[in-house]
C-alpha cells in the first residue's frame, strides 16, 4: 500500500529539487564521476580493449526511439562519415539496439571497423555498459542515455545535438555532469555538415594530443 502523505513533514516533486538545491552553476559539485563502475566489468572490458590498436572511442549515433518528430534531433548516419578515417582510433559500438545494418553501411562506406562484442546486452546490462564506458578514452554520442551513463562514469563525453539540451543552460558543459561537453548545431545551420566539420577538427586535435 502507498504510504499516506500525512506521515511526512514535507513533500516536493523530484523535479522541483534543483530550485532549492542548485540555484546557480556554482552550487553544483565539481567532480565528474557519479557512477562507480564494477571493477570486474572494468577488468573484462580493459582486457578486450587492450587487444585493439590506438585510442578507444565509443560511439552512439541516435536514440532507440526515432519517431518523425524526434528525427531532427539526431544527425543522419551519413553525417557522421567525416569523423571516420582518422588514424590512431579504434571505434567501439555503444548503440544499444538492432543496428547491424547501419554499422555495415558505415564500414562499407569508410572501410573502418566499428567493433562489436557478441553476447553483450547494451540496452539492459547497465553494469556492463558503465564498465565499458569507463574503460574508453572518449565517447562521442547523440543525446541519449549513453551520454548520461558515460558522463557519469567519468569518461570524457562529446554530445552531438541540435542545440536543444536545456540542461546545459546555454553553456558548452553540463553543470549536472561536467564531463559532458556539448557540440551543438547552430540554429541557422540547414544540416549537420558544419557541426560535424567542427567535431572532426576537435577529434584531430584529440588524437594528436
BATOR-512975 format. One record per residue: residue in one letter; residue number from 0; y, x, z of N, C-alpha, C, CB in turn. Coordinates in pm, 1 decimal, always signed. Each point is the difference from the previous one (the first is absolute). Glycine has a CB too. Layout:
REM BATOR-512975
  kenu  marfi      n_py      n_px      n_pz     ca_py     ca_px     ca_pz      c_py      c_px      c_pz     cb_py     cb_px     cb_pz
     a    NUM         Y         X         Z         Y         X         Z         Y         X         Z         Y         X         Z
...
***
This chain:
REM BATOR-512975
  kenu  marfi      n_py      n_px      n_pz     ca_py     ca_px     ca_pz      c_py      c_px      c_pz     cb_py     cb_px     cb_pz
     x      0    -118.6     +83.5      +0.0    +118.6     -83.5      +0.0    +124.2     +87.4      +0.0    -124.0    -182.1    +120.8
     x      1    +231.0    +135.1    -186.7    +124.6     +73.7      -7.0     +75.6     -15.4    +131.5     +10.3     -32.9    -250.4
     x      2     +33.6    +144.5    +307.1     +70.1      -4.7    +127.8    +132.8     -72.7     -15.9    -110.3    +214.8     +71.1
     x      3    +146.4    -289.6     +25.2    +126.2     -73.1      -1.5    +116.9     +96.6     +14.0    -113.4    -201.8     +98.5
     x      4    +222.7    +174.5    -172.0    +118.8     +83.6     +10.8     +58.3      -2.4    +141.1     +46.4     -42.8    -241.2
     x      5     -81.4     -59.3    +318.7     +53.1     -10.2    +136.1     -46.1    +116.0     +87.9      +4.0    -248.2     -25.0
     x      6    -109.3    +320.1     -17.3     -50.2    +111.6     +79.2     +83.1    +126.0     -19.1    -227.1     -98.0     -16.5
     x      7    +318.5     +98.2     -81.8     +76.8    +120.2     -31.4    +145.0     -17.5     +43.2    -152.7     +49.3    -193.7
     x      8    +213.0     +60.4    +236.7    +140.7      -3.2     +38.2     +91.6      +2.2    -122.3     -59.4    +115.4    +213.5
     x      9     +15.1     -42.9    -319.2     +80.2     +10.5    -121.9     -91.1     -15.1    -120.8    +167.7    +150.3    +115.3
     x     10    -109.3    -196.8    -225.1     -73.8     -13.6    -125.7     +93.3     +35.8    -114.1    -150.4    -180.3     +96.5
     x     11    +101.7    +263.1    -189.2     +81.1     +37.6    -116.3     -92.5     +19.9    -119.1    +176.0    +109.8    +147.0
     x     12    -138.7    -157.5    -264.9     -78.1     +28.8    -120.8      -4.0    +150.6     -25.8     +63.5    -224.6     -96.8
     x     13    -175.4    +274.3     +46.8     -13.9    +143.4     -23.1    +109.1     +51.9     -92.9    -246.6     -20.8     +34.6
     x     14    +280.2     -57.1    -136.8    +101.0     +44.5     -95.1    +139.2     +10.7     +58.4    -136.1    -102.7    -174.0
     x     15    +158.1     +46.4    +291.3    +131.9      +6.1     +62.7     +19.2    +123.7     +86.0      +3.1    -246.3      -2.4
     x     16    -110.5    +320.9     +30.3      +9.4    +114.2     +91.3     +97.9    +108.1     -46.8    -234.2     -47.0     +64.8
     x     17    +239.0     +80.2    -195.1     +95.0    +104.5     -39.8    +144.6     -33.1     +33.1    -156.2     +58.6    -180.1
     x     18    +189.2    -185.9    +184.2    +136.8     -38.7     +35.1     +39.7     +53.8    +136.5     -25.2    -205.7    -138.6
     x     19     -70.8    +218.0    +225.9     +28.8     +43.2    +136.6     -37.9    +145.8     +25.0     -35.1    -234.6     +73.2
     x     20     -66.0    +285.4    -144.0     -52.0    +132.7     +31.2     +38.3    +108.1    -101.0    -186.4    -114.8    +111.0
     x     21    +226.8     +76.6    -232.7     +33.0     +96.8    -104.6    +128.4     -44.2     -69.1    -245.1     +58.1     -34.0
     x     22    +354.7     -56.3    +105.4    +124.6     -55.3     -51.8     +78.1     +99.2     -85.2      +7.9    -146.0    +198.9
     x     23     -52.7    +270.2    -207.3     +63.5    +101.1     -84.2    -106.7     +99.5     -41.3    +224.8     -28.1    +115.5
     x     24    -199.0    +102.3    -225.3    -100.0     +96.0     -48.0     -33.1    +103.2    +106.4     +82.8     -33.2    -232.8
     x     25     +15.4     +70.3    +314.7     -24.5     +98.6    +103.3     -91.2     -47.6    +110.5    +218.6     +90.2     -52.3
     x     26    -247.1    -221.3     +54.9     -88.3     -54.1    +103.5    -147.1     +16.7     -35.4    +177.6    -163.4     +58.4
     x     27    -205.2    +206.1    -181.9    -138.8     +18.5     -41.6     -48.8    +138.2     +42.7     +34.4    -156.0    -195.9
     x     28    -158.5    +168.7    +240.2     -53.6    +132.0     +34.0      -8.6     +88.7    -123.0    -129.3    -101.7    +187.8
     x     29    +146.9    +230.8    -168.5      +3.9     +93.9    -111.9    -139.1     +28.3     -54.2    +205.2    +101.7     +96.7
     x     30    -305.2    -107.8     -12.7    -134.2     +41.6     -41.7     -46.9     -83.5    -119.7     -53.3     +69.9    +237.4
     x     31     -25.2      -6.6    -324.8     -48.5     -69.6    -118.0    -138.0     -58.5     +16.5    +138.1    +150.1    -132.0
     x     32    -219.1     -92.8    +220.6    -138.5     -43.7     +12.3     -10.1    -120.8     +92.2     -77.9    +235.1     -40.0
     x     33     +22.7    -343.6     -11.8     -22.9    -119.9     +79.6    -149.7     -26.1     +17.9    +217.2     -95.0     -83.5
     x     34    -297.0    +139.7     -12.9    -144.7     -18.8      +4.3     -67.0    +135.8     +14.2     +16.0    -209.6    -141.2
     x     35    -100.5    +224.1    +240.0     -74.6    +124.2     +18.8    -136.2     -17.0     -66.0    +121.6     +53.1    +218.3
     x     36    -150.4     +23.3    -323.7    -126.1     -18.9     -72.1    -119.7     +44.8     +81.8    +122.7     +30.8    -213.1
     x     37    -235.3     -93.0    +184.5    -126.2     +38.6     +61.6     -37.6    +140.2     -48.4     -75.1    -243.3     +14.9
     x     38     +46.8    +333.7     +78.8     -25.0    +139.0     -36.6    -123.6     +15.4     -87.4    +108.6     +68.8    +211.8
     x     39    -208.1    -153.0    -189.1    -120.0      +7.4     -83.6     +32.9     -36.2    -144.4    -142.8     -56.9    +198.9
     x     40    +229.8     -43.7    -217.0     +40.1     -38.8    -135.3     +82.4    +110.3     -65.7      -2.4    -241.5     +68.8
     x     41     +91.0    +302.9      +7.8     +78.8    +109.6     -55.0     -90.5    +114.9     -42.6    +193.9     -66.1    +145.1
     x     42    -291.9     +98.8     -62.2     -92.4    +106.0     -35.6     -77.9     -31.7    -126.1     -17.0     +57.3    +239.2
     x     43     -27.5    -181.1    -252.6     -73.0     -42.4    -119.5     +85.5     +17.7    -124.9    -130.0    -163.9    +138.1
     x     44    +255.2    +116.9    -130.4     +85.3      +4.2    -118.1     +45.1    +140.9     -33.0     +75.2    -229.3     +52.8
     x     45     -46.5    +308.4     +47.2     +44.6    +136.4     -28.7    -110.8     +81.7     -65.7    +157.5     -12.8    +194.3
     x     46    -279.7     -12.4    -153.0    -112.4     +69.7     -63.8     -10.0     -39.2    -147.2    -122.8      +7.3    +220.3
     x     47    +141.8    -135.1    -248.5      -4.3     -44.3    -139.4    +117.0     +55.7     -80.8    -116.6    -208.0     +74.0
     x     48    +235.4    +203.5     -16.1    +119.3     +39.0     -73.9      +8.6    +150.3     -22.0    +114.2    -197.8     +94.3
     x     49    -174.5    +275.9      -4.1      +2.8    +144.8     -16.6     -70.4     +44.3    -127.4      +6.8     +22.8    +247.0
     x     50     -94.8    -106.8    -298.4     -70.7     +34.2    -122.9     +87.9     -18.1    -123.6    -213.3     -66.6    +110.6
     x     51    +329.6      +3.9     -94.4     +89.5     -25.6    -112.7    +110.1    +103.9      -4.1     -49.9    -244.8     +12.9
     x     52     +96.3    +282.5    -132.2    +102.7    +103.9     -10.3    +140.3     -52.5     +28.6    -143.7    +114.4    -166.2
     x     53    +232.5     -24.1    +202.8    +141.0     -33.0     +10.7     +34.0     -89.9    +117.5     +10.8     +25.3    -242.4
     x     54    +108.5     -83.4    +235.6     +47.0     -87.7    +105.5     -55.4    -140.0     -23.8    +210.4    +138.3     +29.9
     x     55    -233.7    -208.8     +78.7     -69.6    -129.2      -7.7    +101.1    -113.9     +10.7    -208.5    +101.8    +101.4
     x     56    +214.6    -182.9    -206.1     +99.4    -106.8      -9.9     -71.3    -133.9     -10.8    +165.2    +156.0    -110.9
     x     57    -141.2    -245.1    +207.1     -56.9    -133.9      -5.3     +90.9     -93.5     -77.6    -114.7     +39.5    +218.7
     x     58     +54.3    -135.1    -290.3     +77.8     -85.0     -91.1     -48.0    -144.3      +5.9     +38.7    +196.9    -150.0
     x     59     +56.6    -287.4    +168.4     -24.3    -144.4      -7.3    +114.9     -59.6     -81.1    -125.2      -6.6    +226.1
     x     60     +96.2     -70.3    -329.7    +106.0     -39.7     -94.1     +38.7    -147.7      +3.8     -81.2    +181.4    -141.6
     x     61     +10.1    -261.9    +216.8     +36.0    -142.1      +3.4     -64.7     -66.7    +120.4     +21.7      -4.5    -251.1
     x     62     +22.9    -116.9    +277.5     -61.1     -82.7    +102.9    -134.5     -52.4     -49.4    +227.6     -64.4     +88.3
     x     63    -307.6     +17.5      +4.4    -122.7     -67.7     -37.4     +24.7    -142.6     -45.1    -120.9    +143.5    +159.9
     x     64    +243.8    -191.6    -143.4     +38.0    -134.8     -40.9    +123.3     +10.2     -88.8     -96.3    -102.2    +212.8
     x     65     +75.9    +102.2    -341.9    +110.6     +10.7     -95.1      +7.9    -131.2     -77.5     -27.0    +253.8     -19.6
     x     66    +108.6    -344.2     +69.4     +25.1    -126.4     -67.9    +116.2     +19.8     -98.3     -84.4    -134.0    +201.3
     x     67    +107.1     +38.8    -291.5    +115.7     +13.7     -90.5    +131.3     +20.2     +75.3    -119.9    -143.3    -164.2
     x     68    +136.4     +78.3    +278.9    +123.9     +13.9     +76.2     +11.5    +137.3     +66.4      -2.9    -246.3     +39.2
     x     69    -110.1    +306.5      -3.0      +1.0    +129.1     +70.0      -7.9    +118.7     -94.8    -107.2    -112.3    +192.5
     x     70     +72.9     +89.3    -317.7     -24.8    +109.5     -93.5    +121.5     +91.9     -15.5    -161.2    -147.7    -120.0
     x     71    +281.2     +93.3    +130.6    +121.0     +78.7     -21.2     +19.6    +107.1    +106.3    +100.5    -197.7    -109.2
     x     72    -169.6    +186.5    +221.0     +17.4     +95.4    +108.8     -86.4    +125.8     -16.3     +54.2    -192.7    +147.8
     x     73    -140.7    +194.4    -248.2     -93.9    +111.0     -15.7     +11.7     +59.6    -140.5    -156.7    -106.8    +167.4
     x     74    +170.0    +237.8    -178.1      +9.3     +61.2    -132.6    -127.1     -26.2     -81.3    +151.9    +177.7     +93.8
     x     75    -139.4    -212.0    -220.6    -119.3     -11.9     -84.2     -76.7    +132.1      -2.4    +115.4    -174.2    -141.4
     x     76    -243.0    +164.1    +117.3     -84.7    +119.4      +4.2     +52.3    +109.1     -93.0    -196.2    -144.9     +55.5
     x     77    +243.1    +107.4    -174.0     +48.3    +100.0     -95.7    +122.1     +74.9     +50.7     -89.3    -141.0    -182.6
     x     78    +165.5     +80.7    +274.8    +120.0     +65.8     +51.8     -33.1    +123.4     +81.8    +113.3    -220.0      +2.3
     x     79    -235.8    +226.6     +49.5     -39.3    +112.1     +84.2     -41.8    +123.2     -80.5     -71.0    -165.2    +170.9
     x     80     +49.7    +149.2    -300.2     -55.8    +109.5     -79.6     +80.0    +129.8      +7.7     -89.8    -172.5    -150.3
     x     81    +225.7    +169.0    +155.1     +73.2    +127.6      +5.1     -29.9     +85.8    +123.0    +176.5    -113.1    -127.7
     x     82    -234.3     +53.6    +231.4     -27.4     +77.8    +121.3    -126.1     +85.3     -12.9    +112.6    -178.4    +132.2
     x     83    -196.2    +145.4    -227.3    -125.7     +71.5     -14.1     +18.8    +123.6     -88.2    -127.0    -215.9     +29.5
     x     84     +39.4    +308.6     -13.9      +4.6    +119.3     -82.3     +66.7    +119.2     +66.2      +3.0    -149.7    -191.9
     x     85     +62.4    +129.3    +306.6     +55.9    +114.3     +71.6    -113.7     +83.7     +57.5    +210.4    -130.2     +55.1
     x     86    -204.7    +261.5     -70.4    -108.1     +83.7     +52.8      +3.5      +5.4    +152.0      +5.7    +136.1    -209.2
     x     87    -121.0    -102.3    +267.1      -6.8     +23.6    +143.3     -16.4    -123.7     +84.8    +136.4    +193.6     -42.1
     x     88    -174.5    -306.7     -19.6     -15.8    -125.4     +73.5    -138.1     -58.2     -25.2    +247.1     -42.9     -15.0
     x     89    -313.5      -0.1    +120.5    -118.7     -85.2     -11.1     +40.1    -140.4     +41.5    -159.0    +194.0     +46.7
     x     90    +141.2    -290.3    -137.3     +37.1    -139.3     +24.5    -116.6     -72.5     +66.7    +157.0      +1.6    -199.1
     x     91    -125.8     -75.9    +306.4    -100.6     -71.0     +78.0     +31.8    -149.8      -4.2     -36.3    +202.4    +151.8
     x     92     -60.5    -282.2    -188.4     +22.1    -144.0      -7.2     +10.9     -62.4    +139.5    -123.9      -4.1    -218.0
     x     93    +231.6     -74.1    +239.8     +14.9     -79.4    +121.4      +9.2    -149.7     -31.0    +114.7    +194.8    +107.9
     x     94    -128.4    -229.6    -236.1      +4.2    -141.9     -36.0    -124.3     -68.6     +55.2    +133.9     +49.9    -209.9
     x     95    -115.6    -161.4    +278.4    -105.1     -53.6     +86.2     -72.7    -121.8     -55.3    +130.7     +86.9    +186.0
     x     96    -119.3    -112.0    -315.7     -74.9    -112.0     -58.2     -70.2     +48.5    -126.1    +164.3    -169.6     +94.2
     x     97    -212.4     +77.2    -174.6     -72.7     +35.4    -121.7     +98.6     +58.1    -100.7    -172.8    -182.0     +41.2
     x     98    +170.0    +312.2     -58.5    +100.6     +65.4     -84.3     -60.6    +102.8     -94.6    +164.9     -36.1    +181.1
     x     99    -296.5     +35.5    -196.7     -64.6    +102.0     -82.7     +51.7      -2.0    -143.6    -202.5     -18.0    +144.1
     x    100    +226.7    -100.5    -199.2     +48.2      -8.7    -137.4    +138.5     +64.4     -13.6    -133.8    -211.3     -32.0
     x    101    +220.7    +188.2    +130.2    +133.0     +60.1      -4.4      -7.4    +151.8     +15.2     +96.0    -211.2     +94.2
     x    102    -182.4    +257.3      -3.7     -15.4    +144.2     +16.2     -54.9     +63.5    -127.5     -37.3     -32.5    +246.1
     x    103     -54.1     -36.0    -311.3     -53.2     +51.1    -126.8    +111.4     +10.9    -104.1    -224.8    -102.4     +51.8
     x    104    +317.3      +4.4     -52.4    +112.2      +3.9     -93.8     +89.1    +121.2     +26.2      -6.7    -250.4     -16.4
     x    105     +37.2    +273.5    +144.2     +83.2    +114.7     +35.6     -67.2    +129.5     -41.7     +96.0    -128.1    +192.2
     x    106    -222.8    +141.3    -161.6     -71.4    +123.3     -31.0     -11.3     +21.7    -150.2    -127.2     -24.0    +212.9
     x    107    +107.4     -85.2    -289.0      -7.9     +12.3    -145.1    +135.3     +38.0     -60.3    -185.3    -168.7      -1.1
     x    108    +293.6    +119.2     +60.0    +133.8     +25.6     -52.6     +52.0    +138.1     +35.6     +43.6    -241.8     +15.3
     x    109     -84.1    +293.7     +99.5     +58.5    +125.0     +49.7     -97.7    +116.5      +4.3    +153.0    -138.3    +132.5
     x    110    -282.0    +109.6    -132.8     -98.9    +105.2     +17.4      -9.0     +50.8    +141.8     +39.5     +62.3    -232.4
     x    111     +24.1    -133.3    +326.5      +0.4     +40.3    +140.3     -95.7     -88.2     +78.0    +238.1     +80.3     -18.1
     x    112    -322.9     -19.5     +96.4     -96.0     -73.2     +81.8     +67.3     -52.7    +125.9    -186.8    +141.9     -89.4
     x    113    +170.9    -271.2    +116.5     +40.5     -58.0    +127.3    -127.0     -16.3     +82.1    +203.0    -121.5    -101.0
     x    114    -217.0    +198.6    +205.9    -126.5      +9.6     +71.3     -28.3    -126.3     +80.4     +28.6    +247.5     +11.4
     x    115    -151.6    -295.8     -22.0     -47.7    -117.6     +72.3    -124.0     +41.5     +79.1     +92.2    -161.0    -177.2
     x    116    -117.0     +88.4    +283.0    -111.3     +35.4     +87.2     -88.1    -122.7     +17.8    +138.6    +175.9    +119.9
     x    117    -258.1    -168.5    -175.2     -93.4    -112.6      +5.5     -35.3     -33.3    +144.7     -92.5     +64.9    -224.9
     x    118     +76.3    -194.6    +249.6     -44.2     -45.3    +130.9    +111.6     -21.4     +99.4    -206.8    +118.0     -43.8
     x    119    +331.2     -89.4      +6.6    +113.1     -18.6     +90.9     +65.3    -136.0     -24.2     +38.2    +249.6      +6.4
     x    120      -6.8    -319.0    +100.1     +66.3    -130.3      -6.6    +146.4     +20.3     +39.0    -216.8    -125.9     +55.1
     x    121    +301.9    +145.9    -154.5    +140.3     +30.1     +25.2     +80.4    -123.0     +41.1     -18.9    +184.7    -163.7
     x    122     -41.2    -301.5    +155.1     +68.5    -121.1     +42.8     -24.8     -30.4    +147.8     -19.6     -87.1    -232.9
     x    123    -105.4    +100.2    +276.8     -38.1     -48.5    +132.6     -27.6    +109.2    +103.1     -92.6    -194.3    -115.5
     x    124     +53.1    +312.1     +73.0     -32.4    +106.9     +94.9    +126.9     +80.2     +28.6    -240.4     +12.7     -84.4
     x    125    +325.0     -65.3    +170.6    +129.8     +60.8     +24.0     -11.0    +133.2     +72.7     +97.8    -227.2      +6.2
     x    126    -200.8    +245.9     +77.4     -19.2    +130.6     +62.9     -18.1    +108.3    -105.6    -103.1    -111.2    +200.1
     x    127     +25.2     +79.8    -301.9     -22.2     +96.4    -107.0    +126.7     +22.2     -81.1    -239.6     -68.7      -9.8
     x    128    +311.8     -38.7     -19.6    +122.9     +11.1     -79.0    +103.7     +85.5     +72.2     -45.9    -225.0    -101.7
     x    129     +64.1    +202.0    +231.0     +97.4     +78.3     +76.4     -44.4    +145.9      +9.1     +62.7    -205.3    +132.5
     x    130    -192.4    +228.4    -116.9     -50.3    +136.7      +0.7     +23.8     +70.6    -131.9    -170.7     -69.6    +163.9
     x    131    +151.8      -3.6    -274.2     +26.9     +56.5    -132.1    +148.6     +30.5     -15.0    -195.0    -126.9     -96.1
     x    132    +278.8     +29.1    +129.4    +144.2     +20.1     -16.2     +47.9    +120.6     +80.2     +28.8    -246.3     -36.9
     x    133     -76.9    +260.1    +159.4     +42.9    +109.6     +85.9     -46.1    +135.8     -51.2      -5.4    -157.2    +191.1
     x    134     -91.3    +158.1    -281.3     -53.6    +125.1     -53.2     +65.9     +41.6    -131.2    -214.5     -54.5    +110.9
     x    135    +305.3     -29.3    -161.6     +67.2     +27.9    -126.5    +130.2     +76.8     +23.3    -102.1    -207.5     -98.8
     x    136    +150.7    +269.2      -8.7    +127.9     +70.0      +7.1    +117.8     -92.2     -28.8    -116.7    +208.2     -68.3
     x    137     +93.0    -311.8     -11.0    +106.2     -92.9     -37.4     -64.9    -128.6     -48.4    +158.4    +189.4     -61.4
     x    138     -92.3    -302.2     +88.1     -41.9    -128.6     -54.3    +115.2     -56.8     -81.2    -158.3     -41.7    +194.5
     x    139    +129.3      +0.0    -316.7     +96.2     -71.2     -84.2     -55.1    -139.6     -22.3     +80.2    +214.2    -114.6
     x    140      -1.8    -314.9    +148.7     -55.2    -134.8      +0.2    +105.9    -105.5     -25.8    -174.0     +77.8    +157.0
     x    141    +131.1    -185.8    -214.8     +82.3    -120.3      -6.1     +14.3     -55.1    +141.8     -76.7     -52.1    -238.4
     x    142    +167.2     -44.8    +259.8     +16.4     -56.7    +134.0    -116.4     -91.3     +36.8    +247.8     +14.0     -27.7
     x    143    -350.0     +45.5     +83.4    -120.2     -72.8     +39.7     -36.9     +43.6    +141.9     -81.6     -17.6    -242.3
     x    144     -30.8     -33.1    +290.8     -49.9     +43.4    +130.7     -26.4    +150.6      +2.1    -101.8    -226.9     +33.9
     x    145     +70.7    +284.4    -150.5     -24.7    +144.4      -6.6    +123.2     +77.5     +44.5    -163.4     -35.7    -187.0
     x    146    +281.7     -10.9    +146.7    +123.4     +66.0     +40.4     +11.9      +4.0    +151.9    +109.3     -75.0    -212.8
     x    147    -132.0     -38.0    +276.7     +13.0      -6.5    +145.8    -106.8     +82.8     +69.6     +99.0    -227.3     -22.2
     x    148    -223.5    +217.1     -22.8    -108.9     +72.0     +64.7     +18.1    +151.4     -12.7    -152.2    -193.6     -47.5
     x    149    +187.2    +239.5     -73.2     +19.2    +143.6     -19.6    +119.1     +49.7     +80.0    -100.0     -17.4    -228.6
     x    150    +209.5     -58.2    +224.3    +117.1     +41.3     +75.2     -25.8      +4.4    +148.5    +140.2     -95.9    -176.9
     x    151    -210.8      -4.1    +229.1     -28.5      -2.9    +143.1    -100.0    +106.8     +40.7     +48.1    -242.7      -1.0
     x    152    -127.3    +291.2     -95.1     -92.2    +109.5     +29.8     +71.0    +135.0      -0.2    -185.3    -133.6    -100.6
     x    153    +315.1    +133.4     +65.5     +79.0    +121.7      +8.0      +6.2     +81.4    -126.5     -58.2      +2.2    +232.4
     x    154      -2.7     -49.4    -342.2      +3.4     +75.8    -124.6    +127.0     -35.4     -76.7    -253.2      +7.1      -9.3
     x    155    +309.6     +90.1     -60.1    +116.1     -26.3     -84.4     -36.7    -104.9    -104.9     +87.0    +235.5     +37.1
     x    156      -6.9    -341.5     -44.0     -31.3    -114.0     -86.0    +121.7     -34.5     -83.8    -167.1     -87.9    +167.3
     x    157    +149.0     +86.2    -299.3    +106.1     -42.3     -92.0     -30.7    -141.8     -44.7     +42.5    +238.6     -78.6
     x    158     +44.4    -331.6    +113.0     -18.9    -139.1     -39.3     +82.6     -29.1    -124.9     -43.4     -66.9    +240.2
     x    159     -23.1     +23.8    -345.8     +64.5     -30.6    -127.2     +20.7    -150.7      -6.0    -105.9    +201.6    -115.9
     x    160    +232.1    -245.3    +119.4     +21.5    -144.1      +8.4    +118.8     -44.7     -84.4     -97.7      +3.5    +229.0
     x    161    +120.7    -133.3    -228.8    +104.7     -60.5     -82.7    +133.8      -9.3     +71.4    -176.4    -128.0    -115.5
     x    162    +190.3    +194.4    +228.8    +125.3      -2.5     +73.0     +17.2    -121.7     +87.7     +95.2    +129.2    -182.4
     x    163    -206.6    -193.8    +215.5      +7.3    -124.9     +76.3     -59.0     +12.6    +140.7     -12.9    -122.7    -215.8
     x    164     -11.3    +244.1    +262.1     -59.6     +18.7    +132.4    +110.5      -0.6    +106.0    -192.2    +133.7     -99.9
     x    165    +209.6    -246.3    +164.8    +107.9     -15.3     +97.6     -22.7     +83.9    +125.6     +37.4    -229.8     -87.3
     x    166    -161.2    +270.8    +111.4     -28.6     +70.3    +125.5     +66.7    +136.6      +8.3    -215.6    -120.5      +8.5
     x    167    +259.7    +175.7    -121.9     +69.9    +128.5      +1.3    +149.3     -16.8     +25.6    -170.9     +89.5    -157.5
     x    168    +220.6    -212.4    +155.0    +140.3     -30.3     +30.5     +96.2     +82.8     -86.0     -67.9     -57.5    +234.4
     x    169     +34.9     +66.6    -363.9     +88.3     +68.0     -94.2     -10.1    +150.6      -1.7    +147.8    -187.0     +30.6
     x    170    -238.4    +243.8     +46.3     -16.6    +145.2      +4.4    -124.2     +41.2     -80.2    +112.9      +8.1    +227.2
     x    171    -129.1    +122.6    -244.4    -116.6     +49.0     -74.5    -123.0     +13.4     +87.6    +154.2    +120.2    -151.1
     x    172    -133.8    -121.5    +281.6    -113.6      +9.5     +91.1      -3.8    -120.9     +91.2     +10.5    +250.2      -8.4
     x    173    -131.4    -292.6     +36.5     -17.4    -114.6     +87.4     +15.4     +42.6    +145.1    -152.2    -108.2    -167.9
     x    174    +236.5     +40.7    +246.6      +7.9     +35.4    +142.6    -126.9     -36.5     +75.2    +245.8     -32.4     -10.4
     x    175    -320.5     -64.3     -43.2    -123.9     -42.8     +64.1    -107.6    +107.1     -14.4     +59.1    -239.9     -45.6
     x    176     -65.8    +299.4     -73.3    -101.2    +102.8     -28.3     +70.9    +111.6     -76.5    -194.1    -170.5      -6.5
     x    177    +252.8    +266.9     +75.5     +85.6     +98.2     -66.9     -71.6     +94.3     -95.4    +141.1     -14.1    +196.9
     x    178    -273.2     +17.5    -195.4     -71.1     +82.8     -97.1      -3.7     -64.9    -137.3    -137.6     +92.2    +185.0
     x    179    +183.7    -217.8    -195.8      +8.6     -67.2    -130.0    +137.2     +27.0     -60.8    -162.2    -180.6     +75.0
     x    180    +162.2    +233.8    -196.4    +123.1     +19.1     -76.2      -1.9     -94.1    -119.6     +17.6    +242.4     +73.6
     x    181     +91.2    -316.6     -91.9      +5.4     -98.9    -106.6     +56.0     +60.7    -128.4     +28.5    -180.5    +171.6
     x    182     -97.5    +155.2    -280.7     +49.2     +26.6    -134.1     +14.7    -136.8     -65.9    -111.8    +233.3     -16.1
     x    183    +236.0    -280.0      +6.1     +23.6    -139.0     -39.1     +67.0      -8.6    -136.0     +18.4     -62.1    +240.3
     x    184     -60.0     -35.1    -316.7     +61.4     -25.7    -129.8    +140.6     -55.6     +20.6    -226.8     -42.6    -104.3
     x    185    +320.4     +90.3     +24.3    +135.8     -52.1      +5.9      +3.3    -140.6     -59.6     +95.0    +234.3     -14.8
     x    186      -6.3    -316.7     +66.7      +2.8    -138.8     -44.3     +37.8     -13.8    -147.6     +59.2     -65.1    +232.7
     x    187     +14.1    +163.4    -285.6     +40.9      -9.3    -140.6    -105.5     +55.2     -95.4    +236.2     +18.9     +74.5
     x    188    -341.7     +44.2     -22.6    -105.7     +52.6     -86.8     -79.1    -114.4     -62.4     -15.2    +207.6    +141.4
     x    189     -10.1    -197.9    -269.9     -73.4    -105.5     -69.9    -151.0     +18.1     +12.8    +190.5     -20.9    -160.1
     x    190    -232.2    +142.9    +189.1    -142.6     +26.2     +18.9     -14.3    +108.1    +106.4     -54.6     -64.7    -240.9
     x    191     -65.9    +123.2    +250.3     -29.3     +96.9    +105.8     +13.6    +144.8     -45.2    -152.5    -167.3     +97.4
     x    192    +192.7    +190.7    -222.1      -5.0    +135.9     -54.4     +95.5     +94.9     +71.7     -63.1     -97.1    -219.9
     x    193    +186.6     +53.1    +250.7     +95.7     +88.4     +65.9     -49.6     +38.8    +139.1    +187.6    -106.2    -129.7
     x    194    -243.0     +10.0    +201.7     -51.7     +29.7    +133.5    -116.5     +96.7      -8.0     +73.5    -225.1     +79.2
     x    195    -165.3    +202.5    -170.9    -116.2     +87.7      -9.4     +39.4    +141.2     -42.8    -140.9    -198.9     -55.0
     x    196    +249.4    +210.0     -20.3     +50.2    +133.4     -34.3     +47.8     +71.9    +125.6     +66.8     -81.3    -229.1
     x    197      +0.9      +8.3    +318.7     +44.9     +60.5    +125.8    -119.7     +37.9     +87.1    +213.0    -134.6     -10.7
     x    198    -313.7     +49.9     +13.1    -118.9     +29.3     +80.5     -71.0    +124.0     -53.9     -25.5    -245.1     +55.1
     x    199     +17.3    +256.5    -186.5     -65.9    +117.6     -58.5     +75.1    +127.8     +37.0     -84.4    -141.5    -190.7
     x    200    +217.2    +137.6    +185.5     +78.6    +117.5     +38.2     -26.4     +37.5    +145.3    +176.4     -63.5    -167.0
     x    201    -180.1     -38.1    +254.4     -29.0     +25.8    +141.0    -141.0     +55.7     +17.4    +157.6    -183.9     +65.0
     x    202    -250.8    +133.6    -144.4    -138.6     +45.2     +11.0     -12.8    +144.0     -48.7     -81.0    -236.4     -31.7
     x    203    +154.0    +272.4     -72.4      +0.3    +139.1     -46.6     +48.5     +94.4    +110.4     +40.5     -79.7    -235.7
     x    204     +66.2     +38.2    +304.3     +50.6     +82.0    +110.8     -99.5      +9.5    +113.6    +230.1     -65.7     -61.8
     x    205    -297.2     -46.5     +89.5     -98.8      -1.1    +107.2    -117.4     +93.1     -29.9     +66.9    -234.6     +52.6
     x    206    -112.5    +235.3    -178.7    -112.6     +85.0     -37.7     +37.0    +146.7     +11.3     -83.2    -178.4    -153.5
     x    207    +206.0    +212.0    +114.4     +40.3    +140.2      -1.4     +47.3     +50.7    +135.5     +61.1     -30.6    -236.3
     x    208     -38.4     -60.6    +330.7     +53.0     +41.2    +130.7    -103.2     +83.1     +75.7    +144.0    -206.8      +8.1
***
